[in-house]
């Protein structure tokens, strides 16, 4: 994985800072930061600093990654991050703003201590705000601050709007050594705020196409639609529920399996009752990552009805779409401006206008009648091995630049 640079000839120490991280092995919370970190641990000594949560260890070695979780409130109140993410949790429960100062202070203290004691050669901060903002501030206080890479995943670009947010991002990215975004539209969004184009590159997160998400010779249901994701506004599940009666008017045997959890679950269940779909919609809840391939291999069509939330938040990439396609499940997804990366790479995905139940139903019908899949070779550009190699090269590059 290492390149020919001088930084790659020795084993470097990498600090990863993230507000989202699995609480334990097999956790159903989003795990892409850990998936990247554990692959980088093959070539770097990786330390992850992330928030604590009830039931999680304060420190553990997880797949070769030294995970350190900071406490920011009494255990029962450490609920700012999980079950929907910070942005959704703050929007839904205003009282959780009271947790923000403790969260930011605890993260700053834990990061400061690691920088002083462990002396990492580089830092990888996930999300421009708050992690990137913290690193930019620390770079003013620490003369020997290591170079840092920042990765935006979407919410920090699309949800936080206005003059102050733009100025904060501009200042933060100006202090960073390099910035990555997970989709091409995000790059354009960031460049509009005046960020140096030379610093920004598109570097998607990945999918395990080698072992976990693979096709299998198992019976596939002719009638099962599948949704996987957090039950939050930007996932667009309510539009899929509105489309389901239209699909069933053509094929009455069609049913929908919903995998995930989140703050909109109660509203979605009420919508199912209002539409009279109780017998045809199954809420499975959260499942471990290891259980997802079986669901993708079983379903007739995977549906990702992404929309722009009222806050402006949008899906940055949509890894679940790649997971489904990797398991040979046909895909229908919304054509949001934020996700042209997948739609341009895979014309086989049935693209529909966001928030349009009739168009969604028509696309589902086409995939049910004549399913189309992208060639597996095309998916390999998103394999974790390739993505980790790219990130490792970038980290080595910013270390070399600092040393030159």
Secondary structure, DSSP 8 states (H G I E B T S, - for coil): ---SSSGGGS-EEEEEE-S---SSTT-SS--HHHHHHHHHTTTEEEEEEEE--TT--SEEEETTEEEEEE--S-GGG--SSTTT-HHHHHHH-GGGHHHHHHHHHHHHHHHHHHHHHT--SEEEEESIIIIIHHHHHHHHH-TT--EEEEEE-SHHHHTS-SHHHHHHHHHHHHHSSEEEESSHHHHHHHHTTT--GGGEEE----B-TTTTS--------SSEEEEES-SSGGG-HHHHHHHHHHHHHH-TT-EEEEE---TTHHHHHHHHHHTT-TTTEEEEE---HHHHHHHHHH-SEEEE-----TTS---SS-HHHHHHHHTT-EEEEE--GGGHHHHHH-TTSEEE-TT-HHHHHHHHHHHHHS-----HHHHGGGBHHHHHHHHHHHHHHHHHHHH-
